[in-house]
Amino acid sequence: MAIHNKWNDCKRVLVLQGGGALGAYQGGVYEAIAHRGGKLDWVTGISIGAINAALIAGNPPQLRVERLRTFWELVSASCPHLGFRKRTDNGQCSTRPARQ
């Protein structure tokens, strides 16, 4: 008689919440999971977590970390066309007008 292991039927799910600052953290969490060879059955999220989940689910496994990193570098980069720039002294965003 075979013994049924209830863990064999479990799904591995990554649920990502909203909150802008948490989004960048979530990218690092996924990178750690991927680095350890973790396999996920489902990825879901809300707000920025949904964007991260879409980047994870919408890319092949070998490109997911790279695409997350590219996205987060893009959204946290300077935006001189919007009048914002990143300070060079401590990396914090500034609302001082960008130099022309």
MINUNU-822469 format. One record per residue (C-alpha): x, y, z; residue number from 1. Coordinates in nm, 4 decimals, padded with zeros to 6 digits. Example, Ala and Ser with C-alpha at 12.3 -4.5 7.8 and 13.67 -1.06 7.14 Angstrom:
KELO         xx         yy         zz     n
KELO    01.2300   -00.4500    00.7800     1
KELO    01.3670   -00.1060    00.7140     2
END
This chain:
KELO         xx         yy         zz     n
KELO    00.0000    00.0000    00.0000     1
KELO    00.1459    00.3364   -00.1053     2
KELO    00.1601    00.6168    00.1459     3
KELO    00.0112    00.9438    00.0199     4
KELO    00.2254    01.2466    00.0952     5
KELO    00.0040    01.5551    00.1097     6
KELO    00.3018    01.7757    00.0153     7
KELO    00.3177    01.6132   -00.3288     8
KELO   -00.0070    01.7892   -00.4186     9
KELO    00.0975    02.1335   -00.2957    10
KELO    00.1526    02.4240   -00.5309    11
KELO    00.4266    02.6808   -00.4829    12
KELO    00.2727    03.0249   -00.5078    13
KELO    00.4393    03.3657   -00.4951    14
KELO    00.1952    03.6420   -00.3939    15
KELO    00.3271    03.9967   -00.4305    16
KELO    00.1579    04.2904   -00.2604    17
KELO    00.1386    04.6520   -00.3651    18
KELO    00.3517    04.9408   -00.2475    19
KELO    00.6170    05.1013   -00.4657    20
KELO    00.9180    05.0474   -00.2401    21
KELO    00.8194    04.6858   -00.1832    22
KELO    00.8256    04.6276   -00.5574    23
KELO    01.2027    04.6614   -00.5828    24
KELO    01.2404    04.4354   -00.2794    25
KELO    01.0175    04.1758   -00.4484    26
KELO    01.2537    04.1683   -00.7454    27
KELO    01.5374    04.0729   -00.5098    28
KELO    01.3250    03.8079   -00.3416    29
KELO    01.2454    03.6500   -00.6772    30
KELO    01.6138    03.6649   -00.7718    31
KELO    01.7006    03.4704   -00.4548    32
KELO    01.4295    03.2126   -00.5268    33
KELO    01.5515    03.1706   -00.8854    34
KELO    01.9164    03.1508   -00.7773    35
KELO    01.8309    02.8618   -00.5456    36
KELO    01.6464    02.6814   -00.8258    37
KELO    01.3023    02.7403   -00.6785    38
KELO    01.0157    02.6473   -00.9070    39
KELO    00.6856    02.8329   -00.8844    40
KELO    00.3488    02.7059   -00.9996    41
KELO    00.1689    03.0392   -00.9669    42
KELO    00.2711    03.4040   -00.9453    43
KELO    00.0194    03.6761   -00.8666    44
KELO    00.0113    04.0249   -00.7242    45
KELO   -00.1671    04.3541   -00.6830    46
KELO   -00.0501    04.7010   -00.7882    47
KELO    00.3304    04.6996   -00.8275    48
KELO    00.3256    04.3337   -00.7246    49
KELO    00.1088    04.2600   -01.0299    50
KELO    00.3647    04.4304   -01.2544    51
KELO    00.6422    04.2197   -01.1029    52
KELO    00.4268    03.9070   -01.1352    53
KELO    00.3641    03.9863   -01.5026    54
KELO    00.7372    04.0302   -01.5621    55
KELO    00.8045    03.6950   -01.3959    56
KELO    00.5219    03.4999   -01.5590    57
KELO    00.5584    03.6674   -01.8980    58
KELO    00.9234    03.5842   -01.9531    59
KELO    01.1108    03.2576   -01.9922    60
KELO    01.2809    03.1467   -01.6690    61
KELO    01.6308    03.2310   -01.7910    62
KELO    01.5311    03.5957   -01.8607    63
KELO    01.3119    03.6752   -01.5613    64
KELO    01.5746    03.8184   -01.3267    65
KELO    01.7294    04.0224   -01.6081    66
KELO    01.3904    04.1651   -01.7106    67
KELO    01.2995    04.2511   -01.3504    68
KELO    01.6339    04.4247   -01.3043    69
KELO    01.5948    04.6170   -01.6327    70
KELO    01.2451    04.7318   -01.5338    71
KELO    01.3562    04.8488   -01.1887    72
KELO    01.6605    05.0286   -01.3250    73
KELO    01.4346    05.2042   -01.5765    74
KELO    01.1674    05.3159   -01.3299    75
KELO    01.4181    05.4311   -01.0708    76
KELO    01.6388    05.6196   -01.3174    77
KELO    01.6483    05.9935   -01.3592    78
KELO    01.3620    06.1455   -01.5583    79
KELO    01.4860    06.4866   -01.6755    80
KELO    01.1969    06.5194   -01.9217    81
KELO    00.9608    06.5149   -01.6211    82
KELO    01.1673    06.7669   -01.4271    83
KELO    01.3082    06.5113   -01.1830    84
KELO    01.6627    06.3940   -01.1421    85
KELO    01.8571    06.1727   -00.9088    86
KELO    02.0978    06.3394   -00.6675    87
KELO    02.4543    06.2292   -00.7097    88
KELO    02.5479    06.2630   -00.3413    89
KELO    02.3235    05.9929   -00.1956    90
KELO    02.1172    05.8551   -00.4836    91
KELO    01.7882    05.9913   -00.3500    92
KELO    01.5394    06.1341   -00.5954    93
KELO    01.5146    06.5084   -00.6108    94
KELO    01.2389    06.7389   -00.7312    95
KELO    01.4947    07.0035   -00.8209    96
KELO    01.4702    07.0837   -01.1921    97
KELO    01.7058    06.8878   -01.4121    98
KELO    01.9797    07.0882   -01.5798    99
KELO    01.9387    07.1525   -01.9477   100
END
